[in-house]
Amino acid sequence: MLPKIKSLFFGGRLSAAAAEEFGDILIAADVAPTVAGEIVKKLKASPDNAKAALRSSLLEYSRRLAPGAAVKPVPNSSYLIVGANGAGKTTTIGKLAKQWTDQGRRVIIGACDTFRAAAVGQLDIWAKRAGAEVVHGTEPAAVAYKAVESAMRVGAVVILDTAGRLHNRDDLMQELAKITRVVKKADSAAPSETWLALDAAFGQNALAQIEYFDKVAPLTGLVITKMDGTSKGGFLISYAAGRKNPLPVRYVGYGEKIEDLRPFSADEYVDKLLGLD
């Protein structure tokens, strides 16, 4: 992701002249300046083994984001996927549905993004590909309720899509809060998980999104999308460094194929971030 970093090393060594430039590269990768500064200090302390020190330093942060266990959807469990416009929610849901049906689960998708016809059509295509069912309707909370109720009745896993919304749009955030209240009428434990989808290119704005969405629909995890091309995802390092108990990253999307949505691995994330793999 950051190929220029390679040019700063001579073998495993980071020269003193390159150290300050290295900090600038981290900041350009959406790592907060204070965190980048701390990393650079550690590298200056180990100039003869800087590459190993760099990877070790980033892993120290990123491992705080690793889930304690892999996601294993069980019958009657429900997953609410939230996020801003263009975050990749619908595509992520399609990939999850395909992976979980391949694992033998019956999957029902609630098409709660009733504002965007393209989203519903996209879900229908993914559902057909995955062998999943889709619940449609005109009112988001009603769709969510029906999907959870149906899943409870047949022992399915339900994934709820939601309309993209900016965290500073109070009306849309209140609608999201309504969905979380209504689904509890169908299942008092619903949603089992609430995941925020974050585009890897969102930068430091992603940290504000985590804070605001968590207030309205308490989050249990993050999904990072579009960690390919020039997207950096370095904000995760800042997030891990700045939180006592950061939310786990459940999945990361590294490309367009279904298999490119993978459970979070701190080692894989750091290697992709640095381009040292």
C-alpha positions in Angstrom: 0.0 0.0 0.0 2.9 2.3 0.7 5.6 1.3 -1.8 7.6 4.4 -1.2 8.5 3.1 2.3 10.7 0.4 0.6 13.0 3.0 -0.9 13.8 4.4 2.6 15.4 1.3 3.8 18.9 0.0 3.0 18.5 -3.6 3.9 16.7 -3.5 7.2 18.2 -0.2 8.2 16.5 3.2 8.2 18.9 6.2 7.7 18.6 9.2 10.0 17.9 11.4 7.0 15.0 9.2 5.9 13.4 9.1 9.4 11.5 12.4 9.1 10.3 11.6 5.6 9.1 8.3 6.9 6.9 10.1 9.5 5.4 12.1 6.7 4.5 9.0 4.7 2.7 7.5 7.7 0.7 10.7 8.2 -0.2 10.6 4.4 -1.4 7.0 5.1 -3.9 8.5 7.6 -1.9 7.6 10.7 -2.4 10.5 13.2 0.7 12.8 13.6 1.2 12.0 17.3 1.1 8.2 16.6 3.4 8.6 13.6 5.8 10.6 15.8 5.9 7.8 18.4 6.6 5.2 15.7 9.4 7.3 14.3 11.0 7.6 17.7 11.1 3.8 18.1 12.7 3.4 14.7 15.4 6.0 15.4 16.2 4.0 18.5 16.8 0.9 16.4 18.3 2.2 13.1 20.1 -1.0 12.2 16.9 -3.1 12.4 14.4 -0.5 11.4 12.2 -2.6 9.1 11.6 -5.2 11.8 11.0 -2.5 14.4 8.5 -0.8 12.1 6.5 -4.0 11.6 6.7 -4.9 15.3 5.5 -1.4 16.3 2.5 -1.4 13.9 1.6 -5.0 15.0 1.5 -3.8 18.6 -1.3 -1.5 17.7 -3.2 -3.6 15.1 -3.3 -6.7 17.3 -5.5 -4.7 19.7 -8.1 -4.8 16.9 -8.1 -8.5 16.4 -11.3 -10.4 17.4 -11.0 -12.9 20.2 -12.6 -15.6 17.9 -13.7 -16.0 14.3 -17.3 -15.1 13.4 -19.5 -18.2 13.4 -23.1 -17.3 12.6 -25.6 -19.5 14.3 -29.3 -20.0 13.6 -31.5 -17.0 14.8 -28.5 -14.7 14.9 -28.8 -11.2 13.4 -26.3 -8.8 11.9 -27.0 -5.1 11.4 -24.7 -3.4 9.0 -24.5 0.3 9.1 -22.3 3.0 7.6 -22.1 6.1 5.5 -22.9 6.4 1.8 -20.5 4.5 -0.4 -18.9 2.6 2.4 -19.5 -0.7 0.7 -22.3 -2.1 2.9 -24.4 -3.8 0.3 -21.4 -5.5 -1.4 -20.1 -6.7 2.0 -23.5 -8.1 2.8 -23.6 -10.0 -0.4 -20.2 -11.5 0.2 -21.1 -12.5 3.8 -24.3 -14.1 2.6 -22.4 -16.2 0.0 -19.7 -17.2 2.5 -22.3 -18.2 5.1 -24.6 -20.1 2.8 -21.5 -22.0 1.6 -21.0 -22.9 5.3 -24.5 -24.4 5.3 -26.4 -21.6 6.9 -29.8 -20.4 5.8 -29.5 -16.7 5.3 -32.2 -14.0 5.1 -31.3 -10.5 4.0 -33.4 -7.6 5.1 -33.4 -4.9 2.4 -33.8 -2.0 4.8 -32.2 0.6 2.4 -35.6 1.5 1.0 -34.4 4.8 -0.3 -32.1 3.5 -3.0 -33.6 1.2 -5.6 -30.2 0.3 -6.8 -29.3 -1.2 -3.4 -32.4 -3.4 -3.4 -31.6 -4.6 -6.9 -27.9 -5.2 -5.9 -29.0 -7.3 -2.9 -31.4 -9.4 -5.1 -28.5 -10.2 -7.4 -26.2 -11.1 -4.6 -29.0 -13.2 -2.9 -29.6 -15.2 -6.0 -25.8 -15.8 -6.3 -25.6 -16.8 -2.6 -28.8 -18.8 -2.4 -30.2 -16.4 0.2 -33.6 -15.0 0.7 -34.5 -11.3 0.7 -37.2 -9.5 2.6 -38.5 -6.3 0.9 -40.7 -3.5 1.9 -41.2 0.3 1.9 -40.4 1.2 5.5 -36.9 0.3 6.9 -37.9 -0.6 10.4 -40.8 -2.8 9.2 -38.5 -4.6 6.8 -36.0 -5.2 9.6 -38.7 -6.6 11.9 -40.1 -8.9 9.2 -36.6 -10.2 8.4 -35.7 -11.0 12.0 -39.1 -12.5 12.7 -38.8 -14.8 9.6 -35.3 -15.8 10.7 -36.5 -16.7 14.2 -39.3 -18.8 12.7 -37.0 -20.9 10.4 -33.7 -20.8 12.3 -31.9 -18.7 9.8 -29.2 -16.1 10.0 -30.4 -12.6 9.1 -28.3 -9.7 7.7 -29.9 -6.3 7.7 -28.8 -3.7 5.1 -29.4 -0.1 6.0 -29.4 3.2 4.0 -26.1 5.1 3.9 -26.2 8.0 6.2 -23.8 10.7 7.4 -23.2 10.7 11.1 -24.2 14.4 11.3 -27.7 13.8 9.8 -29.8 13.6 12.9 -33.0 12.5 11.1 -31.3 9.6 9.5 -29.5 8.5 12.6 -32.8 8.5 14.5 -34.2 6.2 11.9 -31.4 3.9 12.5 -32.1 4.0 16.2 -35.7 3.1 15.4 -34.6 0.0 13.5 -32.6 -1.2 16.6 -35.6 -0.7 18.8 -38.1 -2.4 16.5 -36.1 -5.6 15.8 -36.1 -6.3 19.6 -39.9 -6.8 19.3 -39.2 -9.8 17.1 -36.2 -11.0 19.1 -35.2 -9.4 22.4 -31.5 -10.2 21.7 -31.5 -8.6 18.2 -29.3 -7.4 16.7 -26.7 -10.0 17.8 -24.0 -7.9 16.2 -23.9 -4.4 14.8 -21.0 -3.7 12.4 -19.9 -0.4 11.0 -18.6 -0.5 7.4 -15.8 1.9 6.8 -14.1 2.6 3.5 -10.3 2.3 3.9 -10.1 5.7 2.2 -12.2 7.6 4.8 -9.1 8.7 6.7 -9.4 10.3 10.1 -13.1 11.0 9.4 -13.7 7.3 10.1 -12.9 7.9 13.8 -15.7 10.4 14.1 -18.1 8.0 12.4 -17.2 5.2 14.9 -18.1 7.6 17.7 -21.4 8.8 16.4 -22.7 5.6 15.1 -21.9 3.8 18.3 -24.1 6.3 20.2 -27.1 5.5 18.1 -26.7 1.8 17.3 -24.1 0.4 19.8 -21.4 -1.2 17.7 -19.8 -4.6 18.3 -17.4 -4.5 15.4 -16.0 -2.9 12.3 -15.7 -4.0 8.7 -13.1 -2.3 6.6 -13.8 -2.2 2.9 -11.8 -1.3 -0.3 -8.4 -2.0 1.2 -7.0 -2.2 -2.3 -5.5 0.1 -4.9 -4.4 3.3 -3.1 -6.7 3.1 -0.1 -4.5 3.1 3.0 -6.6 2.3 6.1 -3.9 3.8 8.3 -6.6 5.3 10.5 -6.9 1.9 12.2 -3.5 2.4 13.8 -4.6 5.8 15.2 -7.9 4.2 16.4 -6.1 1.3 18.2 -3.6 3.7 19.7 -6.2 6.1 21.0 -8.8 3.8 22.5 -8.6 1.8 25.7 -10.9 -0.9 24.4 -11.2 -0.5 20.6 -13.8 -2.3 18.7 -12.6 -5.4 16.9 -12.3 -5.5 13.1 -14.3 -8.4 12.0 -13.6 -8.4 8.3 -11.4 -6.6 5.7 -12.2 -6.3 2.0 -9.1 -6.6 -0.1 -10.8 -6.7 -3.5 -13.9 -7.4 -5.5 -14.1 -11.2 -5.3 -16.1 -13.0 -2.6 -12.9 -14.5 -1.2 -11.4 -11.1 -0.9 -13.6 -10.4 2.1 -11.5 -12.0 4.8 -11.5 -12.2 8.6 -9.2 -9.6 10.1 -5.6 -10.6 10.5 -3.2 -8.1 12.1 -0.2 -9.6 10.3 -2.0 -9.4 6.9 -3.2 -5.9 7.5 0.2 -4.5 8.4 1.9 -6.2 5.5 -0.7 -4.8 3.1 -0.4 -1.4 4.7 3.3 -1.2 4.3 3.6 -3.1 1.0 6.4 -5.2 2.6 4.6 -8.5 1.9 
